Amino acid sequence: MSDKIHGPRTTSSHDCDLELSGSSHQCWIDNISSSDAEVKCSGFLQESWPGDKGVLHLHDHEGEVACHITRISSSKISLRFDN
């Protein structure tokens, strides 16, 4: 699995919710492209690992985006959008 950034990036501070392993986490988008995003989440994401599937809910858009974690660092989570 590649964790390279694809497509033009846009910085953002939009609020979102990330559902992982049955729990929801309040986050904000640090940057986003058409294929992936980096988000910062408040609180601890227990038992989350690269490869885990999730759902991203953007507060300023209707609907949801299926995704999976590509990388977790101390301050950001990298997500790849599923097609």
C-alpha positions, 0 to 999 in steps of 0.5 A, spaced: 500 500 500 502 506 497 502 512 502 504 517 497 500 523 496 496 524 490 493 529 486 493 537 488 492 538 495 488 544 498 489 546 506 483 546 510 480 547 517 473 544 516 470 540 521 469 533 520 467 526 524 471 520 523 467 513 524 472 508 526 471 501 529 464 503 531 466 510 535 466 517 532 471 522 533 471 529 532 476 532 527 478 537 522 481 536 515 488 539 515 489 538 507 485 534 502 485 532 495 481 528 490 484 521 493 486 522 500 486 527 506 490 528 512 485 529 519 487 531 526 482 528 531 481 530 538 482 525 543 485 518 543 484 513 537 484 507 541 485 500 537 486 504 530 491 501 525 493 503 518 489 499 513 483 500 518 476 502 514 472 508 516 467 513 514 469 520 513 463 525 514 464 532 512 460 538 516 459 542 510 457 537 505 452 532 505 453 524 505 459 520 507 466 518 504 468 511 505 476 511 507 481 507 510 487 509 514 494 509 511 498 512 516 497 514 523 502 519 527 502 523 533 498 529 530 495 526 524 491 521 520 492 520 513 486 517 509 485 514 502 478 515 499 475 508 497 472 508 490 
